[in-house]
């Protein structure tokens, strides 16, 4: 998403309104303020306008779905596709727990195989090319052990195939036994080469915890999510699962969060991930732009180290 | 280039060494320090290591060269290719002055038509696809008035075709009448929709100035360069051309520099381009990270407004 933001209008802590950039797609004029504010979670300023890059919606699209005997095999297929240089518009992974929930919730018309599943989207300016790419990816998934490869190019069928991905969160919510049950969605990202490892370890850890948890993700860039369902009294168990996942990601030179952001829960990982000096540099930026700490103070970064609070 | 930088090791003004990020391709953990330091021209810290994203070198590549009756027609073809959603690996524009210089300098084996010229590079995982894209682009350039479309897929021919682009700067240097003559290369970028306008205006302005000047650029993102050749006593004329070009770019919601950076010469445009408040925000960041102003002080941003210096 960040890469699509060209320019922002931002209200600073003292009320000053700035525009971070003009509209050219490329600029090396001064510091990249756009990227300073994007993802700063409201701690550096209030974004009131955003200018986005536009892309042409590719006129041709194909969706493919394939199932694998193991989650690791699915993740390995993703890694092989990525390292082959083939351009896919999207690739999503859903584990067998997630596929079972989608069947149980009956949110889609189709009945799904309850196996680790990859969803691919291919898009381009030309029908022939898009189908050609889809076929090439089919060869890679087969080589990685997929037993099925269903693909759809007409719009109704495409939407139907993609519907399972869209239903992931709702199908998990539908499994709540009591209205007070919670679903925790969290995410990490790792270098693509470590994706099969961390997904397998995270899955084993969820199983050991006794909670219902699934794995879902836009895995093409090494990022994935877990969805954990738990009754309030088991929150510490869920928390422990999340924290172990973050620890693993950081150990693999990954990050505590690929997309969701740091917020409150993950802020103490920032130092572990990046080192105290790096967080101090962020703190200096925060102090420079919001010296009174009136903007989401202590989110993302504690302005005083934890032990002093 | 910026988009390929994942992480940096930076020595700060006080000697502290930080790493801006870990290695995952996606992260939303804290402020985007990588992008703070990339392109900061040594004013915020000293970069000592960079971790780059790697991409697979596409196994198939085609180069195409086509000539146009006018520079505007060539720029319009680029705009149409970009808005069609066709992915090109590179597109470069060279005007007829530049093509003539390349012939004169005889730096390449081929003899070129001395007309506004586009150079395209197409690349992909599949030979058939790459050729198919090249053909589609050929249809667009033809529709925009190109009279020739030469393309090469074997490596020797590709390199030969691309050689003209590589020879641009050297062929201009070869036109110096005296060893004290200078070549000034500068760049601006505008929204793609304004590219044909600014290229035409800049070219007319160079002609009016009486200097030899050519237009060269990676126009796919609205960015282009001018190369001006002048004897030292005509420096004010060259300066005036550059300044008028920057003014035009800013008026078209573009930027004083797409790639080259602000440095010293363009720093007083920063306020015109972005407003005083935005430059003040950059100044606050600079002060926070380099309070003694020991790192390239007054480059990019004057730490005191111009009139006070």
Interface residues (C-beta under 8 A of the other chain):
Chain A: X2 X3 X12 X16 X17 X18 X19 X20 X21 X22 X23 X24 X25 X26 X27 X28 X29 X30 X31 X32 X33 X35 X36 X38 X39 X40 X44 X55 X56 X57 X58 X59 X83 X84 X85 X86 X87 X124 X125 X126 X128 X129 X132 X133 X136 X189 X190 X191 X192 X221 X222 X223 X249 X250 X253 X254 X255 X256 X257 X258 X259 X260 X261 X262 X266 X269 X270 X273 X274 X275 X277 X278 X279 X280 X281 X282 X284 X285 X286 X287 X288 X289 X300 X301
Chain B: X2 X3 X12 X16 X17 X18 X19 X20 X21 X22 X23 X24 X25 X26 X27 X28 X29 X30 X31 X32 X33 X35 X36 X38 X39 X40 X44 X55 X56 X57 X58 X59 X83 X84 X85 X86 X87 X124 X125 X126 X128 X129 X132 X133 X136 X189 X190 X191 X192 X221 X222 X223 X249 X250 X253 X254 X255 X256 X257 X258 X259 X260 X261 X262 X266 X269 X270 X273 X274 X275 X277 X278 X279 X280 X281 X282 X284 X285 X286 X287 X288 X289 X300 X301
